[in-house]
Amino acid sequence: MPPSSGELWGHHLMPPTITVDCLMPTGIIIPLICVRDATLETVKSDLWHEAKRYPLHHKLGEQMSYIFVSVTQDAEVEEFYDETRRLCDLRLFQPILKVVEPKGNKEEKMLNSEIGLAIGMPVHEFDEMKDPEVIDFRRSILNVCKETVEIRDSGAEDKLASYVYPPEIESSREFPPSLERKLDRGLVIVCVWVLSPTGEKQKYTVKVSKDDYPESVTQEAILKKLKCMKLTKEQQKERAREHQHSYLLKVCGIDQYLLERFPLSQYKYVRNCIAKGEIPQLMLMSKEGVCNSLPHCEFRMPSFLRRAPPPPTNEECISLWNVDAMLRIKVLWATYVNVRDVDKRMQTPFIEEKSVKDRSPPKQGVKCVNGDLLPTKATQIKKRKKTTSLTIKEMFQITIMLNESVIVGQYHGRICWFWCGFDFSRKGLRSSFQ
């Protein structure tokens, strides 16, 4: 359960209990007194117990067939699929819960609810976005996930088990000398537990080299078990080799398996036991039983991906860095551009000086500074509505002279941004290409 401040919908002094109006599918409104920290699962259980005292209770189905719906403080109708959430964490606009049957794909909606809680915004807001870049990214990343799932499922069952139970191994295969001194001639004593069909536990202690693989431990444990049978040593070794690939080693008490082909001393559990002077406790498990118990994860395509993609635009896009043609640029306005006397001569084709008696600056113009401070009655430089032809390189040179300003304009009807340097302060120059 995620941490919470314990506040009830913005109220700092929370009451210990609150009355929630529950709207039932039968049209009955049931006021239910709930504890502020109660989970939705507890609220639903209490609601079904309270509904027995109201009419039309016999028309209600199982409580697992319904979910709660309410209006949050963001003015959004939210479906609550995660019943482990507490009542004080829902941020309801009013203490009203509606009981409805879920519509559509329940698994997908539950996953969307978990994703929304993780990123802090509802997933349906992404569905409403019309930005082609967002749509293309969501489709591309889901295709990558789909390919990964297909590659994972195409492998053998033991490879799939490695995804579910990844091995915990040390990054280096080298065995520390301090731990080497704790071993008896490089041998590790391992205790292997075996469950009989009747449920009885049998323990076998084997001694193997620290560089042996888990298959060697399995084989030694099977040989110990076959000693009670009237078989020759050759028959025992042959049967042990036949059955060693049918079993796996599991760490006792935790869901950790020795699945990959790494030396026994490289597994973290075994190395920690050696460091503590303890005997590793392992259990012999059937590989078939472990593979059958693996959870089956089916990749479901989200609903937005099943929709038809937006029609592609037929316009061919080219990079402006590759354009070496003459353009027509018209300066619209520029603000907070500090220029010097040298820069004024360079700006002559674009602007002209005019004295302005009024102190209020014009809506469009360039503020120039002939020194460190700007006087009260500043000389305003009003642009001349003049159009000239420039190449992109010449336009960049002018931009550099204007203290690395940013130029915004259009080229063949497309909005373009040009910048030189990294000064993105209040200085700016807006222009349009004609």
Summary of the structure (lengths in Angstrom):
residues: 434
radius of gyration: 36.7
end to end distance: 59.7
largest distance: 117.7
contacts: 1062
relative contact order: 0.07
helix: 33%
strand: 25%
